[in-house]
Amino acid sequence: MFAMTQTDTQRAGGRDAVPRSMRRSFWGAVMTNGAYGSVTGFLFKSQRRQFLLLASLPIFWILFANIGPILQMVRISFLDSYPPTAGYQPQLTLRNWNNFFAERIFIVPYFRTLAYSVVFTVATLIITYPVAYFLAKHVKRSSQLLFLLLLLIPFWVGEIVRTYAIMILLGNNGAVNLILKSLGLIERPIPFMYTSFSLGVGIVYLTALYMLLPLYSALEKIPNTYLEAAADLGAGAWTRFRRVTLPLSKEGIASGCTLVFLISTGYYAAPVLLGGPSTTVFAETIAGFFHVAGDQWPTGAAFSTIMLISALVIAGLFLKLMGRSGKGLMQ
């Protein structure tokens, strides 16, 4: 019955803009309070303040939950004693770092870990790329989420449970040997376990998700019209893949390979359960220093830092190489 005037519509930020039912509640009282308006006005006055407010929690998490522990580990690696003991002041030393180069027993697991990580990363890429391509290009968009959920089911449980699943699968009385026996292909069980093969199967299985999702995301963004245009110009299936699909999915390849490589260098439970004496990785060597009593923690921290730096350098070089190779493929 009464028309709202322009003055009334300009009260959106004032007390009259808050419904009466909300004004009666606690939050309504807060919103209509003058101090609340002053604080929100100060915080959201500029886009820079809004950015700092929104970024404060992620920055805090990165500094204190990610970078902080790494810096603490680096600090410990230069001490001659840790954990601290009463009446003794730890001294700075390079002995912990020199131990890595002094014994061959440490060098071999280090390079074995890097070699395994590279091989397992390539294997994971080869296995998951066709799955991601099929999901992104040959499954209806309305059904893709359902297929993704089916692929994610094994990852709803922890690493240990999935590792034991691989042990059950590859054991002497596991599903693989039983199937081969039933087909008459073998008479005695094949010793899959505690070898590089069992370790590779376990790592690929554990890291497949980190490769699949970036690949799917990159492939799903490639317009089908690009492939259709290439086909109209006479490009065959292999040429379309090499000149269109592969270059446009290189970001997914780079992200997936980087994640899988970095994660593979740090796996501990899977190598312990699936590997053997000939497959000892550097994570097991590092863990040995933290599991014994005495002043071995600084050595373990130094070895951890060495592996961290090595993995980051290799990953950085790979990303740089992928950037260059991607440009070459597009030419």
C-alpha positions in Angstrom: 0.0 0.0 0.0 2.9 2.3 0.6 5.5 2.7 -2.1 9.2 2.5 -1.1 11.0 5.7 -1.7 14.6 5.9 -3.0 15.8 7.0 0.5 14.4 3.7 1.9 16.3 1.6 -0.7 19.5 3.3 0.2 19.4 2.0 3.8 20.8 -1.4 2.7 23.8 -1.1 5.1 21.8 0.4 8.0 19.7 -0.9 10.8 16.4 -0.8 8.7 17.9 -3.3 6.2 18.1 -6.0 8.8 14.8 -7.9 9.2 13.0 -7.5 12.6 13.3 -11.2 13.4 17.1 -11.1 12.9 17.4 -7.9 15.0 16.0 -9.8 17.9 18.6 -12.5 17.6 22.2 -12.3 18.8 23.7 -12.0 15.3 21.1 -9.4 14.5 22.3 -7.3 17.5 25.9 -7.7 16.4 25.1 -6.7 12.8 23.2 -3.6 13.9 25.9 -2.5 16.3 28.0 0.5 15.3 31.3 -1.1 16.2 30.5 -4.0 13.9 30.0 -1.6 11.0 33.2 0.2 11.8 35.3 -3.0 11.9 33.9 -4.5 8.7 34.3 -1.1 7.0 37.9 -1.0 8.0 38.7 -4.6 7.0 36.9 -4.5 3.6 37.7 -0.9 2.7 40.1 -1.9 -0.1 40.7 -4.9 -2.2 44.2 -5.2 -0.7 42.8 -5.5 2.8 40.3 -8.1 1.6 43.0 -10.1 0.0 45.2 -10.0 3.1 42.3 -11.0 5.3 41.4 -14.0 3.0 45.0 -15.0 2.5 46.0 -14.8 6.2 44.9 -18.3 7.1 46.5 -20.1 4.1 49.7 -18.1 4.7 49.7 -19.0 8.4 49.2 -22.7 7.4 52.0 -22.7 4.9 54.5 -21.0 7.2 53.8 -22.9 10.4 52.6 -26.3 9.1 54.8 -26.7 6.0 57.8 -24.4 5.9 58.3 -24.3 9.7 58.9 -28.0 10.2 61.3 -28.1 7.2 63.3 -25.2 8.6 63.4 -26.9 12.0 64.6 -30.1 10.3 67.4 -28.2 8.5 68.4 -26.6 11.8 68.6 -29.9 13.5 70.8 -31.3 10.7 73.6 -28.9 11.7 73.6 -29.9 15.4 75.8 -32.5 17.0 73.1 -33.6 19.5 69.4 -33.8 19.4 67.0 -34.1 21.3 68.5 -31.7 23.8 69.9 -33.1 27.0 70.1 -31.3 30.3 73.5 -29.6 30.9 74.7 -29.8 27.3 74.5 -27.1 24.7 74.4 -28.5 21.1 77.2 -27.3 18.8 77.0 -26.6 15.1 78.7 -29.2 12.9 78.8 -30.5 9.3 79.5 -34.1 10.4 75.9 -35.2 9.8 76.1 -34.1 6.1 79.6 -35.6 5.6 78.3 -39.0 6.8 76.2 -39.3 3.7 79.2 -39.1 1.4 81.5 -41.2 3.6 79.6 -44.5 3.4 78.5 -46.3 0.3 75.8 -48.0 2.3 74.0 -44.6 2.2 74.7 -43.7 -1.4 73.2 -46.8 -2.9 69.7 -46.5 -1.4 69.7 -42.8 -2.3 70.3 -43.3 -6.0 68.0 -46.4 -5.9 65.2 -44.2 -4.6 65.6 -41.6 -7.3 65.8 -44.3 -10.0 62.7 -46.1 -8.6 60.8 -42.8 -8.4 61.5 -42.0 -12.1 60.6 -45.5 -13.3 57.5 -45.7 -11.2 56.4 -42.2 -12.3 56.7 -43.1 -16.0 54.8 -46.4 -15.4 52.0 -44.6 -13.6 51.8 -42.1 -16.4 51.6 -44.8 -19.1 48.9 -46.8 -17.1 46.7 -43.9 -16.1 46.8 -41.7 -19.3 44.5 -44.0 -21.3 42.1 -44.2 -18.3 42.0 -40.4 -18.0 41.6 -40.0 -21.8 38.7 -42.5 -21.9 37.0 -40.8 -19.0 37.4 -37.3 -20.4 36.6 -38.0 -24.1 34.5 -41.2 -24.3 32.3 -41.0 -21.2 29.2 -38.8 -21.2 29.7 -35.7 -19.1 26.7 -36.6 -16.9 28.4 -40.0 -16.1 31.9 -38.8 -15.6 31.4 -38.0 -11.9 30.1 -41.5 -11.2 33.1 -43.1 -13.0 35.5 -40.8 -11.0 33.8 -41.9 -7.7 34.2 -45.6 -8.7 37.9 -45.0 -9.4 38.3 -43.2 -6.1 36.8 -46.0 -4.0 40.2 -47.7 -3.2 41.6 -44.4 -2.0 38.9 -44.1 0.7 41.1 -46.3 2.9 44.5 -45.7 4.3 47.9 -46.4 2.7 48.6 -49.4 5.0 45.3 -51.1 4.1 45.9 -50.7 0.3 49.5 -52.0 0.8 48.2 -55.1 2.5 45.8 -55.5 -0.4 48.7 -55.7 -2.8 50.4 -58.2 -0.5 47.3 -60.4 -0.6 47.1 -60.0 -4.4 50.8 -60.9 -5.1 51.4 -63.5 -2.4 52.2 -67.1 -3.1 48.6 -67.9 -2.4 47.3 -64.7 -3.8 44.9 -64.0 -6.6 47.5 -63.7 -9.3 49.2 -67.0 -8.6 45.9 -68.8 -8.2 44.6 -67.5 -11.5 47.9 -68.6 -13.3 47.6 -72.0 -11.7 44.0 -72.5 -12.7 44.9 -71.6 -16.3 47.7 -74.2 -16.2 50.4 -71.6 -16.9 52.5 -72.4 -13.8 53.0 -75.3 -11.4 54.7 -73.4 -8.6 53.8 -70.0 -7.3 55.8 -67.1 -8.7 57.6 -65.2 -6.0 56.3 -61.8 -6.8 56.7 -60.5 -3.2 59.7 -58.6 -1.8 61.0 -57.7 -5.2 61.3 -54.6 -7.3 58.2 -55.7 -9.1 56.0 -55.9 -6.0 57.3 -52.6 -4.8 56.6 -51.0 -8.2 53.0 -52.4 -8.3 52.4 -51.0 -4.8 53.8 -47.5 -5.6 51.9 -47.3 -8.9 48.7 -48.4 -7.1 49.2 -45.9 -4.3 50.0 -42.9 -6.5 47.7 -43.5 -9.4 45.1 -41.0 -8.1 47.7 -38.2 -8.0 48.4 -38.8 -11.7 44.8 -39.5 -12.8 43.1 -36.3 -11.6 45.5 -33.8 -13.2 45.5 -35.7 -16.5 41.7 -35.9 -16.5 41.4 -32.2 -15.7 43.7 -31.3 -18.6 42.2 -33.7 -21.1 38.6 -32.7 -20.2 39.4 -29.1 -21.1 40.5 -29.9 -24.7 37.6 -29.0 -27.0 36.5 -31.8 -29.3 36.3 -29.3 -32.1 40.1 -29.2 -32.2 40.3 -32.9 -32.9 37.5 -32.7 -35.4 39.3 -29.9 -37.2 42.5 -31.9 -37.3 40.7 -34.9 -38.7 39.0 -32.7 -41.4 42.5 -31.5 -42.4 43.6 -35.1 -43.0 45.4 -35.8 -39.7 45.3 -39.5 -38.6 44.7 -40.7 -35.1 48.4 -40.8 -34.1 49.0 -37.4 -35.6 46.0 -35.9 -33.8 47.3 -37.3 -30.6 50.9 -36.2 -31.1 50.1 -32.7 -32.4 46.9 -31.8 -30.5 46.1 -34.0 -27.5 49.5 -34.5 -26.1 50.7 -30.8 -26.3 47.4 -29.6 -24.8 47.6 -32.1 -21.9 51.2 -31.3 -21.0 50.2 -29.3 -18.0 48.4 -32.3 -16.6 51.3 -34.5 -17.4 53.7 -32.1 -15.7 51.5 -31.8 -12.6 50.8 -35.5 -12.3 54.4 -36.6 -12.8 55.7 -34.0 -10.3 53.3 -35.1 -7.6 53.9 -38.8 -8.2 57.7 -38.4 -8.2 57.8 -36.3 -5.1 55.5 -38.6 -3.2 57.4 -41.7 -4.4 60.7 -40.4 -3.0 59.1 -40.2 0.5 57.1 -43.5 0.8 58.1 -45.6 3.8 55.4 -48.1 4.6 55.1 -49.6 1.1 58.8 -50.3 0.7 59.0 -51.8 4.2 56.0 -54.1 3.5 56.5 -54.9 -0.2 60.2 -54.6 -0.7 63.1 -56.8 0.4 66.8 -56.4 1.3 67.7 -55.6 -2.4 65.1 -52.9 -2.7 65.9 -50.8 0.4 65.0 -47.2 -0.3 66.4 -44.0 1.3 63.3 -43.5 3.4 64.1 -46.7 5.3 67.6 -45.5 5.8 66.4 -42.2 7.2 63.9 -43.9 9.5 66.6 -46.0 11.0 68.3 -42.9 12.4 65.1 -41.8 14.1 64.2 -45.2 15.5 67.4 -45.7 17.5 68.4 -44.0 20.8 71.3 -41.6 21.0 72.3 -38.6 18.9 71.2 -39.9 15.5 68.4 -37.6 14.9 70.6 -34.9 13.4 72.0 -37.4 10.8 68.5 -38.4 9.9 67.5 -34.7 9.5 70.6 -34.1 7.3 69.7 -37.1 5.1 66.1 -36.0 4.9 67.2 -32.5 3.8 69.5 -34.1 1.1 66.6 -36.1 -0.3 64.2 -33.1 -0.2 66.6 -30.8 -2.0 67.4 -33.5 -4.6 63.7 -34.2 -5.3 62.9 -30.5 -5.6 65.8 -29.9 -8.0 64.8 -32.8 -10.2 61.2 -31.8 -10.2 62.1 -28.2 -11.0 64.3 -29.3 -13.9 61.5 -31.6 -15.2 59.0 -28.8 -15.1 61.4 -26.5 -17.0 62.0 -29.2 -19.6 58.2 -29.8 -20.0 57.7 -26.1 -20.6 60.3 -26.2 -23.4 59.2 -29.5 -24.9 55.6 -28.3 -24.9 56.4 -25.4 -27.0 58.3 -27.6 -29.4 55.4 -30.0 -29.8 53.1 -27.1 -30.7 55.3 -26.0 -33.6 
